[in-house]
Amino acid sequence: METFSSIECFVRSAEVGSFAEAARRLSLTPAAVGKSVAKLEARLGVRLFQRSTRSLTLTEAGQLFLGEVSASLHTIQNAVANLASAEGRPAGTLKVSMGTVFGRLYIVPLLGEFLRRFPAINPDWHFDNRQVDLIGQGFDAAIGGGFELPQGVVARKLTPAHRVLVASAGYLAGHEAIIEPDDLQRHDGILIRSPQTGRVRSWQLTCRNRQHSPLTLKARMTMSDSEAACAAATQDLGIALVSMPFAVGYLDAGTLQRVLPDWYVDDGNISIYYAEHKLLPGKTRAFVDFIIEQFAEQGLGQRFSAV
């Protein structure tokens, strides 16, 4: 058991590059983690880390050892967690990251039914529009779109990530008609700034018949999320390019309408992400299956598709 604990300290330290951060996640002291790794090195007869006052880097032997034990450690931990579940049911803290507004609008409303089915699971949900380090930060799952897929992480598609052009009836009545994409260059745009880079991306419009055209809206203002852009558009301030999940409520209510309804931006998919393990923790499997089921039952994939 002491060797297992030492290996866990080593793997966590390697994942985060710090004894202090590994200690925080393991609820230990940095000294205890450092001592545990040192005992492991003495037992193996090799140095696993190069240590300095500012950094902790793996030696060649450490990299080889990490590759050999990391997956097995996760499998053993998951097996222990599954056996420790309440009366064989999924249990434990479920740490999930999701976009702030998307999570509030579409995931939080599912919470009651999820907990009725799995009362022994304790949600620990984080709302952030930026990609998290799923494995390094200890998340069980994440929901979002446009994320890079790191090694060891898998994605299950929930819905297309389409963006559409929307405006108020008041704005459209007071400005030149928009018949084709080139007409957009004479209109005020409410554009979205990337939360990751702070820049406004250049978008390409796609037609239902698969034609393409650059988006040529003039930037009248920029916002950092689609919900704010929709709210601005309802005030007759311009044409907004927004994610479909945020637009549907305004479109259904009639406060906004599609501009160039045959055209949209294809921004990939909104997916649920989780670490790839041979033995996935019961709580994570329950959550992933539940979210996929609910999106299918409620037809959210169809509602969020712009075509």
C-alpha positions as CSV (number, residue, x, y, z in Angstrom):
1,M,0.0,0.0,0.0
2,E,2.9,2.4,0.7
3,T,4.3,1.7,-2.8
4,F,0.9,2.4,-4.3
5,S,0.7,5.7,-2.4
6,S,4.2,6.6,-3.6
7,I,3.3,5.9,-7.2
8,E,0.2,8.1,-6.8
9,C,2.3,10.9,-5.5
10,F,4.7,10.5,-8.4
11,V,2.0,10.4,-11.1
12,R,0.2,13.5,-9.7
13,S,3.5,15.4,-9.4
14,A,4.4,14.5,-13.0
15,E,0.9,15.6,-14.3
16,V,1.0,19.0,-12.6
17,G,4.8,19.6,-12.6
18,S,4.9,20.5,-8.9
19,F,5.1,18.8,-5.5
20,A,3.1,21.6,-4.0
21,E,0.2,21.4,-6.4
22,A,0.2,17.6,-6.2
23,A,0.0,17.8,-2.5
24,R,-2.9,20.2,-2.7
25,R,-4.9,17.8,-4.9
26,L,-3.9,14.8,-2.7
27,S,-4.7,16.6,0.6
28,L,-1.1,16.1,1.8
29,T,1.8,18.5,2.6
30,P,4.4,19.2,-0.1
31,A,7.0,17.7,2.2
32,A,5.1,14.4,2.5
33,V,4.7,14.2,-1.3
34,G,8.4,14.9,-1.9
35,K,9.4,12.3,0.7
36,S,7.1,9.7,-0.8
37,V,8.6,10.3,-4.3
38,A,12.1,10.1,-2.8
39,K,11.3,6.7,-1.2
40,L,10.0,5.5,-4.5
41,E,13.2,6.6,-6.3
42,A,15.3,4.9,-3.6
43,R,13.3,1.7,-4.0
44,L,13.6,1.8,-7.8
45,G,17.3,2.9,-7.8
46,V,16.7,5.7,-10.4
47,R,16.0,9.4,-10.3
48,L,12.5,10.1,-11.6
49,F,12.6,14.0,-11.4
50,Q,15.1,16.7,-12.0
51,R,14.5,19.2,-9.2
52,S,15.2,22.9,-8.9
53,T,13.8,25.7,-6.9
54,R,11.6,26.7,-9.8
55,S,10.8,23.6,-11.7
56,L,10.2,19.8,-11.5
57,T,10.9,17.9,-14.7
58,L,10.9,14.2,-15.5
59,T,14.1,12.4,-16.2
60,E,14.2,10.0,-19.1
61,A,13.6,7.2,-16.6
62,G,10.8,9.1,-15.1
63,Q,9.1,9.5,-18.5
64,L,9.4,5.8,-19.1
65,F,8.0,4.9,-15.7
66,L,5.1,7.4,-16.0
67,G,4.1,5.8,-19.3
68,E,4.1,2.4,-17.7
69,V,2.2,3.1,-14.5
70,S,-0.1,6.1,-15.2
71,A,-3.0,4.2,-17.0
72,S,-2.8,1.3,-14.5
73,L,-3.0,3.7,-11.6
74,H,-6.1,5.3,-13.0
75,T,-7.7,1.9,-13.6
76,I,-7.0,0.7,-10.1
77,Q,-8.4,4.0,-8.6
78,N,-11.5,3.7,-10.7
79,A,-12.0,0.1,-9.7
80,V,-11.7,1.0,-6.0
81,A,-14.1,3.9,-6.5
82,N,-16.6,1.7,-8.2
83,L,-16.5,-0.9,-5.5
84,A,-16.8,1.7,-2.8
85,S,-19.9,3.2,-4.4
86,A,-23.0,3.2,-2.2
87,E,-24.6,-0.3,-2.4
88,G,-23.1,-0.8,-5.9
89,R,-24.6,2.4,-7.2
90,P,-22.6,5.3,-8.7
91,A,-21.4,7.5,-5.9
92,G,-18.9,10.2,-5.1
93,T,-18.1,13.8,-6.1
94,L,-18.6,14.5,-9.8
95,K,-16.4,17.4,-11.0
96,V,-17.6,18.8,-14.3
97,S,-16.6,21.9,-16.3
98,M,-19.1,23.6,-18.7
99,G,-19.7,26.9,-20.4
100,T,-21.3,29.5,-18.1
101,V,-24.5,30.3,-20.0
102,F,-24.8,27.0,-21.8
103,G,-24.5,25.1,-18.5
104,R,-27.1,27.3,-16.8
105,L,-29.6,27.1,-19.7
106,Y,-29.3,23.4,-20.7
107,I,-27.4,21.4,-18.1
108,V,-28.5,22.7,-14.7
109,P,-32.2,22.1,-15.6
110,L,-31.3,18.4,-15.9
111,L,-29.8,18.3,-12.4
112,G,-33.0,17.3,-10.5
113,E,-33.7,14.2,-12.6
114,F,-30.0,13.2,-12.5
115,L,-29.9,13.3,-8.7
116,R,-33.2,11.4,-8.5
117,R,-31.6,8.6,-10.4
118,F,-28.2,8.8,-8.7
119,P,-28.7,10.3,-5.2
120,A,-25.2,9.2,-4.0
121,I,-23.4,11.4,-6.5
122,N,-22.4,14.9,-5.3
123,P,-22.1,17.4,-8.2
124,D,-19.1,19.8,-8.2
125,W,-19.8,21.8,-11.3
126,H,-17.5,24.6,-12.6
127,F,-18.8,27.2,-15.0
128,D,-16.1,28.6,-17.3
129,N,-16.0,29.4,-21.0
130,R,-12.4,28.3,-21.4
131,Q,-11.0,24.8,-21.9
132,V,-9.8,23.1,-18.8
133,D,-7.0,20.5,-18.4
134,L,-9.4,17.6,-17.8
135,I,-6.8,15.2,-16.4
136,G,-4.4,17.6,-14.9
137,Q,-7.1,19.5,-13.0
138,G,-8.9,16.4,-11.9
139,F,-12.2,16.9,-13.8
140,D,-14.4,13.9,-14.4
141,A,-16.0,15.4,-17.5
142,A,-16.4,18.6,-19.4
143,I,-19.0,20.0,-21.8
144,G,-18.1,22.4,-24.6
145,G,-17.2,23.1,-28.1
146,G,-14.1,23.9,-30.1
147,F,-11.8,22.1,-27.7
148,E,-8.5,20.5,-28.7
149,L,-8.6,16.8,-27.8
150,P,-5.5,16.0,-25.7
151,Q,-4.1,12.5,-25.5
152,G,-6.1,10.3,-23.2
153,V,-9.3,12.3,-23.6
154,V,-12.3,11.2,-25.6
155,A,-15.3,13.2,-26.9
156,R,-18.9,12.2,-27.5
157,K,-20.9,14.5,-29.8
158,L,-24.0,16.1,-28.3
159,T,-25.0,18.6,-31.0
160,P,-23.6,20.6,-33.9
161,A,-22.0,23.9,-32.9
162,H,-23.6,26.2,-35.4
163,R,-23.6,30.0,-35.3
164,V,-26.3,32.1,-37.0
165,L,-26.9,35.7,-37.9
166,V,-29.8,37.3,-36.0
167,A,-31.3,40.8,-35.7
168,S,-34.4,42.5,-34.4
169,A,-37.3,43.4,-36.7
170,G,-36.7,47.0,-35.8
171,Y,-33.1,47.0,-37.0
172,L,-34.0,45.2,-40.3
173,A,-36.9,47.6,-41.0
174,G,-34.6,50.6,-40.7
175,H,-31.7,49.4,-42.9
176,E,-31.0,48.1,-46.4
177,A,-32.4,44.7,-47.3
178,I,-30.0,41.7,-46.9
179,I,-30.4,39.4,-49.9
180,E,-26.9,37.8,-50.1
181,P,-23.8,37.7,-47.9
182,D,-22.1,40.6,-49.7
183,D,-24.9,42.9,-48.4
184,L,-23.7,42.4,-44.8
185,Q,-20.7,44.7,-45.4
186,R,-23.1,47.7,-45.2
187,H,-24.5,46.6,-41.8
188,D,-23.5,47.0,-38.2
189,G,-22.1,43.9,-36.6
190,I,-22.3,42.7,-33.0
191,L,-19.3,40.3,-33.0
192,I,-18.0,37.8,-30.5
193,R,-14.5,38.1,-29.1
194,S,-12.8,34.8,-28.2
195,P,-12.5,34.3,-24.4
196,Q,-9.2,32.4,-25.1
197,T,-7.4,34.9,-27.3
198,G,-9.4,38.1,-26.8
199,R,-9.6,38.5,-30.6
200,V,-12.5,38.6,-33.0
201,R,-12.2,35.6,-35.3
202,S,-12.7,35.7,-39.1
203,W,-15.7,33.5,-39.9
204,Q,-16.8,31.8,-43.1
205,L,-20.5,31.4,-43.8
206,T,-21.8,28.1,-45.2
207,C,-25.0,27.8,-47.2
208,R,-27.4,24.9,-47.1
209,N,-26.2,24.0,-50.6
210,R,-22.6,24.0,-49.2
211,Q,-21.5,27.2,-50.9
212,H,-19.1,29.4,-48.8
213,S,-18.7,33.1,-48.4
214,P,-16.7,35.2,-46.0
215,L,-18.5,37.1,-43.2
216,T,-18.2,40.8,-44.0
217,L,-20.1,42.5,-41.2
218,K,-18.7,45.8,-39.9
219,A,-17.7,45.6,-36.3
220,R,-20.0,48.0,-34.5
221,M,-19.3,46.4,-31.1
222,T,-17.8,43.2,-29.7
223,M,-19.0,41.0,-26.9
224,S,-17.4,38.0,-25.1
225,D,-20.5,35.8,-25.1
226,S,-23.5,35.0,-27.3
227,E,-26.1,35.8,-24.7
228,A,-24.9,39.3,-24.3
229,A,-24.8,39.7,-28.1
230,C,-28.4,38.6,-28.4
231,A,-29.5,41.0,-25.7
232,A,-27.7,43.8,-27.6
233,A,-29.4,42.8,-30.9
234,T,-32.8,43.1,-29.3
235,Q,-32.1,46.8,-28.9
236,D,-32.0,47.3,-32.7
237,L,-28.2,47.8,-32.5
238,G,-27.1,45.6,-35.3
239,I,-26.7,42.0,-36.6
240,A,-25.2,39.5,-34.2
241,L,-23.4,36.3,-35.0
242,V,-24.3,34.0,-32.1
243,S,-24.2,30.3,-31.1
244,M,-27.5,28.6,-31.9
245,P,-28.2,27.4,-28.3
246,F,-28.3,31.0,-27.2
247,A,-30.3,32.2,-30.2
248,V,-33.2,29.7,-30.0
249,G,-34.9,31.3,-27.1
250,Y,-35.0,34.7,-28.8
251,L,-36.0,33.2,-32.1
252,D,-38.9,31.2,-30.5
253,A,-40.0,34.4,-28.6
254,G,-39.9,36.4,-31.8
255,T,-37.6,39.1,-30.3
256,L,-34.9,38.2,-32.9
257,Q,-35.1,36.6,-36.3
258,R,-32.6,34.9,-38.6
259,V,-30.8,37.0,-41.1
260,L,-29.9,35.1,-44.3
261,P,-31.6,31.9,-42.9
262,D,-30.0,29.7,-45.5
263,W,-26.5,30.6,-44.2
264,Y,-24.7,29.7,-41.0
265,V,-21.3,29.2,-39.5
266,D,-20.2,25.6,-38.9
267,D,-18.1,25.7,-35.7
268,G,-17.7,21.9,-35.2
269,N,-19.6,20.2,-32.4
270,I,-20.6,20.6,-28.8
271,S,-19.4,17.5,-27.0
272,I,-19.0,15.9,-23.7
273,Y,-15.4,15.1,-22.8
274,Y,-14.0,12.6,-20.3
275,A,-10.7,10.7,-19.7
276,E,-10.3,7.4,-21.6
277,H,-10.1,4.5,-19.2
278,K,-10.7,0.8,-19.6
279,L,-12.7,1.0,-16.4
280,L,-14.5,4.4,-16.2
281,P,-15.7,5.4,-12.7
282,G,-19.4,4.6,-12.3
283,K,-20.3,8.3,-11.5
284,T,-18.7,9.5,-14.7
285,R,-20.3,6.8,-16.9
286,A,-23.7,7.6,-15.3
287,F,-23.3,11.3,-16.1
288,V,-22.0,10.8,-19.7
289,D,-24.8,8.3,-20.5
290,F,-27.5,10.5,-18.8
291,I,-26.5,13.7,-20.7
292,I,-26.4,11.9,-24.1
293,E,-29.8,10.4,-23.4
294,Q,-31.3,13.7,-22.4
295,F,-30.0,15.6,-25.4
296,A,-31.5,12.9,-27.6
297,E,-34.8,12.7,-25.8
298,Q,-35.3,16.5,-25.8
299,G,-34.2,16.8,-29.5
300,L,-31.6,19.4,-28.6
301,G,-29.3,18.3,-31.5
302,Q,-32.1,19.2,-33.9
303,R,-33.0,22.5,-32.1
304,F,-29.4,23.6,-32.2
305,S,-28.8,22.8,-35.9
306,A,-29.0,25.7,-38.2
307,V,-29.9,23.6,-41.2
